[in-house]
Amino acid sequence: MRNKEIQPFFFKAGPRAVLLLHGFTGSSSDVRMLGRFLEKNGYTSHAPHYKGHGVAPEQLVETSPKDWWQDVLKGYETLKNEGYNEIAVAGLSLGGVFALKLGMNVPLKGIVTMCSPMTMRTTDKMFEGVLKYAQDFKRFEGKEEPQIIEEVEQLRQKGMPSLVELQQFISNTRKELDFIYTPILVVQSTNDEIIDPQSAHIIYDEVESLKKDIAWFDQSSHVITLDKEKELLHKIVFDFLESLDWNE
């Protein structure tokens, strides 16, 4: 069942396309419900996986933001190659950072960031998230607890050097927010337990977009796409997309 759940998806509907980007240690399942909602409302959506995500954590620690960014670009090109010329992007957490970066590099109809960091915790804290992902993955595989403890400890000893690059990627993206003129919707949970909610203000204040909106959610945690207010999130994202200047 797991293999089915963690596959990238491409839900074809109308000519308007949305690239959906998951977060760090996440997968397309983070944005699948949003993709299905958009499909029902006439929007095509595509959610790629970043290298090392949705697979064993031993593969994740061998990858870096350079790998993940290339997968974002490939996702965009996949939509273009399928004939979709009008593309918006919506990203959760790190996916929102990638969405901002994409807006600096290619033409987009609109950008949606959801609980996206502009400041990063220490690499130690970030690595704890990797280890939690490792524990969850191995439990889902059905491994016994002693084996899980041993394998997670091996990962702890190995570390993930590219987390320093991830900090730098986010920092560099923040410095270039004034390069963004694309219409943007900034979504943030007030109770975000992973990132500083002030990141939403940073994005909203520093982009140069003439059309920009910010939406706060009071009853959701960091993975807002899967939380209590997901239906409200769907509506707000849809309303934003409908307000954009599509040609078709």
VOGU-3710 file (C-alpha; in Angstrom, 3 decimals, decimal comma):
1> mrnkeiqpff> 0,000/0,000/0,000  2,824/2,363/0,836  4,262/2,267/-2,694  0,895/3,306/-4,067  0,561/6,172/-1,611  3,936/7,748/-2,239  3,980/7,893/-6,026  4,168/11,293/-7,737  0,874/12,169/-9,379  -0,397/13,883/-12,504
11> fkagpravll> -4,125/14,629/-12,414  -5,185/15,884/-15,834  -8,242/18,118/-16,044  -8,469/21,533/-17,723  -5,846/23,668/-19,511  -4,900/25,526/-16,329  -2,110/23,683/-14,515  -0,784/23,811/-10,964  2,572/22,409/-9,919  2,221/21,078/-6,345
21> lhgftgsssd> 5,370/20,839/-4,234  5,727/18,882/-0,993  7,915/19,673/1,998  11,240/18,427/3,340  10,995/14,706/4,286  7,477/14,780/2,802  5,975/13,323/-0,353  3,194/13,903/-2,866  0,752/12,520/-0,293  1,080/15,887/1,501
31> vrmlgrflek> -0,653/17,625/-1,416  -2,714/14,786/-2,899  -6,054/15,916/-1,429  -5,443/19,430/-2,728  -4,630/17,954/-6,132  -7,843/15,930/-6,191  -9,848/18,981/-5,179  -8,301/21,026/-7,975  -8,923/18,220/-10,465  -12,638/18,191/-9,556
41> ngytshaphy> -12,711/21,919/-10,191  -11,108/21,793/-13,625  -7,428/22,313/-12,797  -4,659/19,967/-13,881  -2,084/19,291/-11,171  1,284/17,584/-11,025  3,218/16,715/-7,863  6,745/15,410/-8,411  8,929/13,843/-5,731  12,311/15,241/-4,799
51> kghgvapeql> 15,210/12,823/-4,937  15,452/10,802/-1,719  11,885/11,565/-0,643  9,174/8,950/-0,230  11,888/6,300/-0,068  14,197/4,853/2,587  15,892/7,513/4,741  19,291/6,061/3,887  18,691/7,466/0,397  17,457/10,836/1,681
61> vetspkdwwq> 20,649/11,649/3,598  22,680/11,174/0,411  20,805/13,940/-1,422  20,949/17,730/-1,331  18,905/20,841/-2,206  20,598/20,907/-5,616  19,022/17,523/-6,375  15,602/18,615/-5,109  15,667/21,888/-7,046  16,384/19,979/-10,257
71> dvlkgyetlk> 13,307/17,843/-9,571  11,219/20,999/-9,176  12,456/22,242/-12,553  11,726/18,832/-14,097  8,192/19,001/-12,685  7,653/22,348/-14,360  9,080/21,039/-17,627  6,833/17,980/-17,416  3,788/20,252/-17,469  5,230/22,331/-20,317
81> negyneiava> 6,051/19,227/-22,339  2,493/17,960/-21,878  1,224/21,147/-23,503  0,291/23,201/-20,433  1,367/26,755/-21,105  -0,296/28,434/-18,134  1,126/27,202/-14,862  0,748/28,235/-11,242  2,668/26,702/-8,343  1,664/25,863/-4,776
91> glslggvfal> 4,151/24,548/-2,239  4,024/23,327/1,348  6,899/24,257/3,682  10,143/23,780/1,708  7,917/23,338/-1,344  6,824/26,948/-0,855  10,453/28,066/-0,818  10,935/26,220/-4,093  7,768/27,884/-5,407  9,272/31,298/-4,654
101> klgmnvplkg> 12,553/30,329/-6,301  10,649/29,069/-9,342  8,885/32,423/-9,582  12,299/34,062/-9,940  13,255/31,805/-12,843  10,244/30,947/-15,023  6,907/32,538/-16,039  4,118/31,643/-13,603  0,481/32,657/-13,335  0,554/32,637/-9,553
111> ivtmcspmtm> 2,387/31,402/-6,465  0,959/29,874/-3,279  3,233/29,335/-0,278  1,915/27,306/2,666  3,764/27,388/6,004  7,042/28,132/4,246  10,183/29,066/6,201  12,289/32,138/5,599  14,437/31,394/8,628  15,729/27,951/9,513
121> rttdkmfegv> 16,363/26,264/12,802  19,793/24,808/13,532  20,915/21,883/11,417  20,703/19,736/14,574  16,978/20,471/14,858  16,520/19,823/11,142  18,320/16,499/11,455  15,980/15,463/14,265  13,204/15,784/11,669  15,141/13,450/9,379
131> lkyaqdfkrf> 15,486/10,895/12,182  11,771/11,102/12,947  11,080/10,472/9,267  13,406/7,470/9,476  11,565/6,049/12,493  8,154/6,530/10,887  9,288/5,020/7,592  10,759/1,944/9,225  7,705/1,405/11,427  5,505/1,600/8,365
141> egkeepqiie> 7,724/-1,002/6,733  6,852/-3,289/9,640  10,312/-3,577/11,162  10,718/-4,556/14,808  11,580/-1,828/17,309  15,125/-3,070/18,161  16,006/-3,063/14,461  14,515/0,415/14,037  16,536/1,754/16,955  19,729/0,262/15,548
151> eveqlrqkgm> 19,181/1,569/11,997  18,176/5,051/13,165  21,286/5,206/15,343  23,392/4,325/12,295  21,785/7,250/10,472  22,452/9,512/13,441  26,116/8,602/13,326  26,263/9,218/9,585  24,536/12,609/9,655  23,322/14,673/6,700
161> pslvelqqfi> 25,950/17,223/5,613  23,698/18,828/2,988  21,491/20,398/5,679  23,943/23,307/5,736  23,229/23,774/2,024  19,504/23,743/2,789  19,931/26,581/5,282  21,848/28,541/2,669  19,262/27,857/-0,044  16,485/29,271/2,125
171> sntrkeldfi> 18,607/32,253/3,126  19,474/33,042/-0,497  15,829/32,762/-1,553  14,815/35,219/1,147  17,413/37,740/-0,072  15,860/37,658/-3,562  12,165/37,990/-2,670  12,064/41,428/-4,279  12,617/39,702/-7,647  9,092/38,297/-7,437
181> ytpilvvqst> 6,298/40,171/-9,226  3,967/37,210/-9,738  0,577/37,277/-7,953  1,007/35,469/-4,646  -1,039/33,939/-1,839  0,771/33,401/1,464  -0,845/30,814/3,744  0,294/30,299/7,324  -0,810/28,458/10,446  -0,638/30,564/13,595
191> ndeiidpqsa> 0,149/27,397/15,567  2,961/26,173/13,334  5,150/23,910/15,455  7,923/23,589/12,869  8,666/27,072/11,513  8,375/30,636/12,781  5,001/31,990/11,564  6,687/35,372/11,077  8,082/33,911/7,861  4,679/34,612/6,310
201> hiiydevesl> 5,038/38,338/7,036  8,543/38,313/5,553  7,299/36,797/2,298  4,253/39,041/2,085  6,171/42,234/2,863  9,215/41,640/0,684  7,804/40,354/-2,615  7,094/43,067/-5,196  3,839/41,512/-6,412  1,061/44,025/-7,012
211> kkdiawfdqs> -1,492/41,302/-6,242  -0,741/39,601/-2,941  -2,874/38,084/-0,211  -2,163/36,489/3,145  -4,386/33,954/4,917  -3,986/32,822/8,529  -5,307/29,536/9,910  -5,862/29,255/13,660  -6,633/25,555/14,035  -3,993/23,918/11,876
221> shvitldkek> -0,443/22,723/12,446  2,526/22,864/10,069  1,229/20,301/7,557  -1,794/22,482/6,901  -2,831/20,511/3,800  -3,757/17,518/5,972  -5,170/19,266/9,018  -8,575/20,314/10,356  -8,993/23,306/8,057  -8,016/21,604/4,803
231> ellhkivfdf> -11,411/22,242/3,190  -11,101/25,949/3,960  -7,573/25,866/2,574  -8,885/24,266/-0,626  -11,444/27,040/-1,023  -8,960/29,856/-0,417  -6,434/28,388/-2,845  -9,160/27,833/-5,445  -10,492/31,384/-5,066  -6,958/32,726/-5,524
241> lesldwne> -6,412/30,633/-8,642  -9,771/31,758/-10,057  -8,745/35,392/-9,568  -5,657/35,057/-11,770  -5,423/36,303/-15,340  -5,670/33,010/-17,221  -5,951/33,094/-21,005  -8,157/29,976/-21,093
//
